[in-house]
């Protein structure tokens, strides 16, 4: 994950640490040590970028200073591995999702638990706040997505319809829509206000592993184990373009901030840049010696980081 200015980025590792790196030089700035197991989930408190949250298989989440590497708080309370973390936009709350089927909200300033979000019947695999920070989305292996009221900790909607585990769920830019991807080979679009499914995106031949809106909320890009990406119109639900060229499953997909490129990360050891309007592959990022499981644009859209099972991270400009 990049900080907002793109000056540094962070990586979590099976070596039980999180490292902070300089984007310009590629040098290590800090090693955040203290977890007793895999650091699986990481996040910056963008747009500020002065704090980092790390979620670990040791069942704790830690809050760090990105400037000094100091640990502010250790959040204890989950009874199983933490697999996703996220800050609210105001940087006052950290949310954690766990294999114990719950999400928890934590107070950044005081280091205490605010609430436990109970209701899923299987692990929570993804979470995300809306732009105002009053709603939280959780996607679960129980085939459902929940929308929560952050202030009360109560569930507003349960989005039911998928027939497989959820891989990701996201709000669009104005939070009027929610898109979800699933192991059932489909994506669904939901009305945030009513909790109703308003569209199903079909076409993939295997599990859909990731999805994202572009920054305007007009388009949705999906990534699948069938080695293709697909681009859909978020409003009409019409299939627009197929991104074909990878030779292994695609686990991550992202639009650049301008919406002019799509980035995919694959088990075929490459990342690719695509034109979403034409479906053309513009560039193949080659060099990793094992599958790429993570990739990200900076906010300017002119730098990319990729993380691989070969234990390296690469910076592409």
C-alpha positions in Angstrom: 0.0 0.0 0.0 1.2 3.5 -0.8 0.8 6.6 1.3 -1.2 9.4 -0.2 1.8 11.4 -1.5 3.4 8.2 -2.9 6.7 8.9 -1.1 6.7 5.6 0.7 4.9 2.2 0.7 4.4 -0.7 3.1 4.6 -4.5 2.8 3.5 -7.2 5.2 5.2 -10.5 5.3 5.3 -14.1 6.6 8.5 -13.0 8.4 6.2 -11.4 11.0 7.1 -7.8 10.1 5.8 -4.9 8.2 8.4 -2.8 6.3 8.2 0.8 5.2 10.1 1.6 2.0 11.1 4.8 0.2 9.5 4.8 -3.3 12.2 7.0 -4.7 15.2 5.0 -3.6 13.7 1.6 -2.8 15.5 1.7 0.6 14.0 0.3 3.7 12.9 3.2 6.1 11.5 1.2 9.0 10.9 -2.4 10.1 7.8 -2.7 12.3 8.5 -5.6 14.6 6.4 -7.1 17.4 3.8 -9.4 15.8 4.2 -13.1 16.8 2.9 -14.5 13.5 2.3 -13.6 9.8 1.5 -9.9 9.1 -1.4 -10.5 6.6 -3.2 -7.2 6.4 -1.8 -3.7 6.2 -3.0 -0.2 5.6 -2.1 3.5 5.8 -4.5 6.1 7.3 -4.7 8.0 4.0 -5.0 10.9 3.2 -2.8 11.6 6.2 -0.3 8.8 5.9 1.2 9.2 9.3 -0.2 5.9 10.8 -0.1 2.3 9.7 -2.3 -0.6 10.9 -1.1 -4.2 10.7 -3.4 -7.2 11.1 -1.8 -10.5 12.0 -2.4 -14.2 12.3 -1.4 -13.7 16.0 -5.0 -12.3 16.4 -3.9 -8.8 17.1 -3.8 -5.5 15.2 -1.1 -3.0 15.9 -1.1 0.7 15.2 2.2 2.3 14.3 3.8 5.7 13.4 4.9 5.6 9.8 7.4 8.4 10.5 9.2 6.8 13.5 8.2 3.2 13.4 6.9 3.3 17.0 4.0 1.1 18.0 1.2 3.2 19.5 -1.3 0.5 20.4 -1.9 -3.3 20.2 -5.6 -4.1 19.7 -6.4 -7.4 21.4 -9.8 -9.1 21.3 -10.2 -11.3 18.2 -10.2 -15.0 18.9 -8.7 -16.0 15.5 -6.5 -14.6 12.7 -7.0 -11.0 11.4 -7.2 -11.0 7.6 -8.3 -7.5 6.7 -7.8 -4.0 8.2 -8.9 -0.5 7.2 -9.0 3.1 8.5 -12.0 5.3 8.3 -11.4 8.4 6.2 -11.2 10.6 9.3 -8.4 8.4 10.7 -10.2 8.0 14.0 -11.2 4.4 13.7 -9.5 1.2 12.6 -11.7 -1.7 11.5 -10.4 -5.3 11.6 -12.0 -8.4 10.0 -11.2 -11.9 11.3 -11.5 -15.6 10.8 -13.5 -15.6 14.1 -16.5 -14.3 11.9 -16.5 -10.8 13.5 -15.3 -7.4 12.7 -14.2 -5.0 15.3 -13.9 -1.2 15.5 -11.1 0.3 17.4 -10.4 3.9 18.7 -7.2 5.2 17.1 -6.5 7.8 19.8 -7.2 5.8 22.9 -6.4 2.3 21.7 -9.6 0.7 22.9 -12.3 -1.4 21.3 -15.4 0.6 20.2 -17.7 -2.2 19.1 -17.8 -5.8 17.8 -19.8 -6.4 14.6 -21.5 -9.8 15.0 -23.6 -11.5 12.5 -21.6 -13.3 9.9 -21.3 -17.1 10.1 -17.9 -17.5 8.5 -14.7 -15.6 8.3 -14.7 -11.9 7.1 -12.4 -11.6 4.1 -12.8 -8.0 3.1 -13.9 -4.7 4.6 -14.2 -1.0 3.7 -15.6 2.3 4.9 -17.7 4.6 2.8 -16.3 8.1 2.1 -18.1 9.7 5.0 -17.0 7.0 7.4 -20.5 6.3 8.8 -20.9 2.9 7.1 -18.7 -0.2 6.9 -18.9 -3.0 4.4 -17.8 -6.6 5.2 -17.6 -9.5 2.8 -17.6 -13.0 4.2 -17.1 -16.7 3.3 -20.7 -17.2 4.4 -21.7 -15.9 0.9 -23.1 -12.6 2.2 -22.0 -8.9 2.5 -23.1 -6.9 5.4 -23.5 -3.1 5.7 -23.0 -1.7 9.2 -23.8 1.5 10.9 -20.4 2.6 12.3 -21.9 4.8 15.1 -24.2 2.1 16.5 -22.4 -1.1 15.5 -25.7 -2.4 14.2 -26.2 -4.1 10.8 -28.2 -2.1 8.3 -28.4 -4.6 5.4 -27.4 -8.2 4.7 -26.8 -8.6 0.9 -27.9 -12.1 0.1 -27.7 -13.7 -3.4 -24.2 -15.0 -4.0 -23.8 -18.8 -4.1 -20.1 -18.8 -3.1 -17.6 -17.2 -0.8 -17.2 -13.4 -1.2 -13.7 -12.3 -2.4 -14.2 -8.6 -2.3 -16.9 -5.9 -1.8 -16.6 -2.1 -2.5 -18.6 1.1 -2.4 -18.6 3.3 -5.5 -17.3 6.9 -5.2 -20.6 8.3 -3.9 -21.5 5.2 -2.0 -24.8 4.8 -3.8 -23.8 1.3 -5.1 -21.9 -1.7 -3.8 -20.2 -4.2 -6.0 -19.2 -7.7 -4.8 -17.2 -10.5 -6.3 -17.6 -14.1 -5.5 -16.3 -17.7 -6.0 -19.7 -18.3 -7.7 -18.1 -16.8 -10.9 -20.3 -13.7 -10.8 -20.2 -10.1 -9.5 -23.3 -8.4 -8.2 -24.3 -4.8 -7.9 -26.4 -3.6 -5.0 -28.3 -0.5 -4.1 -26.8 0.8 -0.8 -30.0 2.5 0.3 -32.3 -0.6 -0.1 -29.8 -3.5 0.1 -31.4 -4.9 -3.0 -29.4 -6.6 -5.8 -29.8 -4.4 -9.0 -27.6 -6.4 -11.3 -25.5 -9.5 -11.8 -22.3 -9.5 -13.9 -21.7 -12.8 -15.6 -19.2 -14.1 -18.1 -16.2 -15.4 -16.1 -15.6 -19.2 -16.4 -14.1 -19.5 -12.9 -14.0 -17.8 -9.5 -14.0 -14.0 -9.5 -11.1 -13.1 -7.2 -11.2 -9.3 -7.2 -13.1 -6.3 -8.5 -12.9 -2.5 -8.4 -14.8 0.6 -9.5 -13.0 3.3 -11.4 -12.8 6.6 -9.6 -15.9 8.0 -11.3 -17.9 4.9 -10.5 -18.9 4.4 -14.1 -17.0 1.2 -14.7 -16.3 -2.0 -12.8 -13.3 -4.2 -13.6 -13.2 -7.8 -12.5 -10.4 -10.4 -12.1 -10.8 -14.1 -12.3 -9.1 -17.5 -11.8 -10.0 -18.0 -15.5 -6.9 -15.8 -16.3 -9.0 -12.9 -17.7 -10.2 -9.5 -16.6 -13.5 -8.0 -17.7 -14.7 -4.4 -17.7 -18.5 -3.6 -17.2 -20.6 -0.5 -17.3 -21.6 0.0 -13.6 -24.8 1.7 -14.5 -26.2 -0.4 -17.4 -24.3 -3.6 -16.2 -23.3 -4.1 -19.8 -20.1 -6.1 -20.6 -17.6 -3.8 -22.2 -14.2 -5.4 -22.7 -12.3 -8.6 -22.0 -8.6 -8.4 -20.8 -7.1 -11.5 -22.2 -3.4 -12.4 -22.2 -2.4 -13.7 -18.7 -1.5 -17.4 -18.4 -2.5 -17.9 -14.8 -5.2 -16.7 -12.4 -5.5 -12.9 -11.8 -5.8 -12.2 -8.1 -5.7 -8.3 -8.1 -7.2 -5.7 -10.4 -7.1 -1.8 -10.2 -7.9 1.2 -12.2 -5.3 4.1 -12.3 -6.8 7.3 -10.8 -7.3 8.7 -14.3 -9.3 5.7 -15.4 -7.2 5.3 -18.5 -5.4 2.1 -17.4 -6.2 -1.2 -15.6 -3.5 -3.0 -13.7 -3.7 -6.8 -13.1 -1.5 -9.1 -11.0 -1.3 -12.8 -11.9 0.0 -16.2 -10.9 1.9 -16.3 -14.2 4.6 -14.1 -12.5 3.6 -11.0 -14.5 1.6 -7.8 -14.0 -0.1 -6.2 -17.0 -1.3 -2.8 -17.9 -4.4 -2.6 -20.1 -6.4 0.0 -22.0 -10.0 -0.6 -20.6 -11.6 1.0 -23.6 -10.0 -1.3 -26.2 -8.9 -4.3 -24.1 -5.4 -3.9 -25.5 -2.5 -5.0 -23.3 -0.2 -1.9 -23.2 2.6 -3.3 -21.2 3.8 -6.6 -19.5 5.7 -6.0 -16.2 8.1 -9.0 -16.2 10.9 -9.8 -13.7 9.3 -11.6 -10.7 10.2 -15.3 -10.4 7.0 -16.4 -8.7 3.4 -15.5 -8.7 2.4 -11.9 -8.0 -0.3 -11.6 -5.4 -0.4 -7.8 -4.9 -0.2 -4.7 -7.0 -1.1 -1.0 -6.6 -0.9 2.4 -8.3 0.1 5.5 -6.4 -2.3 8.4 -6.3 -0.6 10.1 -9.3 -0.9 6.9 -11.3 2.7 7.1 -12.5 4.2 4.5 -10.2 3.3 0.9 -9.6 4.4 -1.6 -6.8 4.1 -5.3 -7.1 4.5 -7.9 -4.4 5.4 -11.5 -5.2 5.8 -14.9 -3.6 9.5 -14.6 -4.7 9.8 -12.5 -1.5 10.5 -9.3 -3.4 8.6 -6.1 -4.1 9.2 -4.2 -7.3 8.8 -0.5 -8.1 7.8 0.3 -11.7 7.8 3.8 -13.1 
